[in-house]
Amino acid sequence: MFIRIGYEIVIDSKEESVLVLALCPHSSFDGRIIGSAAVRADPARPLETFPDSFGNRLTRLRAPAGQLRLWSDCIVEVDGRPDIIDWTAQQHDVGDLPPETLQFLTASRYCDSDALAPEALRLFGSTPPGWARVQAICNHVHTHLTFGYGFGRSTKTASDAQRERTGVCRDFAHLAIAFCRAMNIPARYASGYLGDIDMPHSGPGDFCAWFEAYLGGRWYTFDARYNTPRIGRVLMVRGRDAADGAMITSFGAHDLNLFRVWTDEVPGTPGDAVLHDMLATRPAAEALTLAPPG
């Protein structure tokens, strides 16, 4: 399956400032990429790319005073299968967990699992350990929170979301992660592209947050917002919570003037020449303000 992914972001900076961007597919993405998934800037700026400790591909640049467009447009090939479900996946004893998973057991900036531990035990203490417990956590978060873009804020923690019963996709992920950690299940934040493949009423393609839980010797994808297996996720960032995968970290003031994302299935099985030709046309002519890539 081929999916066309990309974004256009326009910012206006008060003065020259440094930006660190997390806007590329994750280093673990093993699908084929047609075109370039790299960040591009208009006006052109020197771009430095480097990995962080979570395998995220970051880009650093100096934004000029005034307007800057950041964009990317490419086609990726994915397996086309929905998220894996394995009801037999078992929860590990903490003493048997791989050392690299232990950092995903403790509280972090947005996932205050220590504050939620009594509530987690009350809600999920009697659930069977393993997949059933993580699914029970997803079921609770999915039904407990009301989604709305107006409910998001940069300081909102998992316990805030539990108390207020509202949130955006990252709040759904944070609350589920915090409950998992409170029940001794390693859980990490994930975010990337997610379109409406096989889910026509799920809204337009966007950047979306989900989470991964460590069960049965591997990491599995869970999504408390949608609470159903999805097709066509393209992972961009992982971390302890959203603080480890911010799209834009700005060391200076700026205004966000435009933000849009596309993640659209390419029908059929076109050849490479056709796919490259597609990238010479605008992905959404009614909104794209950039010149076509070339």
Secondary structure, 3 states (H helix, E strand, C coil): CEEEEEEEEEEEECCCEEEEECCCCCCCCCCCEEEEEEEEEECCCCCEEEECCCCCEEEEEEECCEEEEEEEEEEEECCCCCCCCCCCCCCCCHHHCCHHHHHHCCCCCCCCHHHHHHHHHHHHCCCCCCHHHHHHHHHHHHHHCEECHHHCCCCCCHHHHHHHCEECHHHHHHHHHHHHHHCCCCEEEEEEEECCCCCCCCCCCEEEEEEEEEECCEEEEECCCCCCCCCCCEEEEEECCHHHCCCEEEECCEEEEEEEEEEEEECCCCCHHHHHHHCCCCCCCCCCCCCCCC
